[in-house]
């Protein structure tokens, strides 16, 4: 077992986390500063809003990866390079994925549905419940995020997530975006483009890409606003949660699945 070997590293991370919180900023790469505010401050975030998605699987095209590619570009995931000599199998298992395309087959009818799977932004997120440091948290507006300052890389959240929606950064990252900094040993996942929302934008990168392809399978908006397009769509279309039996009240819903 490696408990004794890991303990110094945990202590080091705890010390760094406390230092960062005290200082208000940390250098995650040359020329890149990660501030506490960018890591998930709730300044200006209101519980009067709950952001969410409605995804129409009938419109989600088989073989289309526009949403995945847009997410990768928006968050700098496309900048992460495969380590030299790493096998295809290992790279596929370890590379970060905030969105992945999956197929669901109805065992009774045989009908196959295509859909993008990402963090479901649960009202009662299991990842938050199991996090020992509070790094996994839910904002007042319903967006579930990871504070990389205090993430110790234990990956309990990854085990708790029933959607396999989180990724672990296994290697040092040479290139990254200032708006989406990342570092080795931290967990990350879809944050509903919180950086765009906090700047006043009203769409996510995946939604924009899907619309540009002409599919219009993704609808993003305020679930609490009865006048919003997504709230109106939820009133008129039957929708389902993935793993509704868990009673997590997800912010991402699907139709025709």
Secondary structure as UniProt FT lines:
FT   HELIX           3..23
FT   STRAND          25..29
FT   TURN            30..31
FT   STRAND          32..35
FT   TURN            36..40
FT   TURN            43..44
FT   TURN            47..48
FT   STRAND          51..56
FT   TURN            57..59
FT   TURN            62..63
FT   HELIX           66..74
FT   TURN            75..76
FT   HELIX           77..79
FT   TURN            84..85
FT   HELIX           88..94
FT   STRAND          100..105
FT   TURN            107..109
FT   STRAND          112..117
FT   TURN            123..124
FT   HELIX           126..130
FT   STRAND          136..138
FT   TURN            140..141
FT   STRAND          144..146
FT   TURN            148..150
FT   HELIX           156..160
FT   TURN            162..163
FT   STRAND          167..168
FT   TURN            178..179
FT   TURN            184..185
FT   STRAND          187..188
FT   TURN            192..193
FT   HELIX           194..198
FT   TURN            199..200
FT   HELIX           205..212
FT   TURN            213..214
FT   STRAND          218..222
FT   TURN            223..224
FT   TURN            226..227
FT   HELIX           229..236
FT   STRAND          239..240
FT   TURN            242..243
FT   HELIX           244..246
FT   STRAND          252..255
//
